[in-house]
Amino acid sequence: MADTLAGRPLEIIAGKNYAHLAIPRRDGTVQTVIVWAHTDDGNVTLNSAEGRSWPANLRWAGTPRSP
């Protein structure tokens, strides 16, 4: 399980700030998006709408692959 946020980093995410997210795509380029971020028990959650490509790219980027 990932570490949870605390202190100033938690305050920044919990405030009314946008998060800038950079995600590698399958073709090797980088997709950047600006999203609303929230905190849930010290964990970061990101807001998206159904059908957007970046959540699928994020899931793909987090999938372990052989070298």
N, C-alpha and C positions, 0 to 999 in steps of 0.2 A: 504494500500500500504506500502511496506517496505521502510525503510530509505535508502537514497543514501549515497555512500561513499564520503568522502572529505579528504583533507590533505594528510598525509603520507600513510594511507591505500590505498587511490586512486592511489598515485604514485607507490606503490608496485605492485598493480594489473595491472596498465596501462603499467608498464615496461615489459621487456622480462623475465618473471618469470613463472614457472609452478605453478599450483594450486594443492594441495593435497586434495582430496575429500573422505570422509568416509561416506558411505551410509548403513543404516540398510537394510538387506534383509528380505523377508517374513519368512525365517526359523530362524531368530534371529541372524545370523552371520553378520559380518560387511564386506562390500566390500570396498576396497580402490583403488582409481584410481588416476593417475596423468594426468592432462588435461591442455590445454592452456586456460587461462582466458583472457577476454577482458573487457573493460569498455564501456558502452554506456549511455551517459548522467548521469554518476555517479552510474549506476547500473552494477553489475557483470553479464557477460554472459560467458557460458562455451562452449567449442568446442567439438563436438562429431561426430562420423560417424554413419550413418544409420545402424541399426541392433545390435548395442552394447547394453549390458544388463543394464548398469548403468543408462541411462536416464529413463528407465521404473522403476527401483528400486527407483530412486529419486522422480519420480511422485508418486509412491506408498507411500513412506515415508512421503510425504507432504500432503497426503490425511487424513482428520480427521476421526478417528474411535472411536467407543464407547468402554469404558473400559471393 
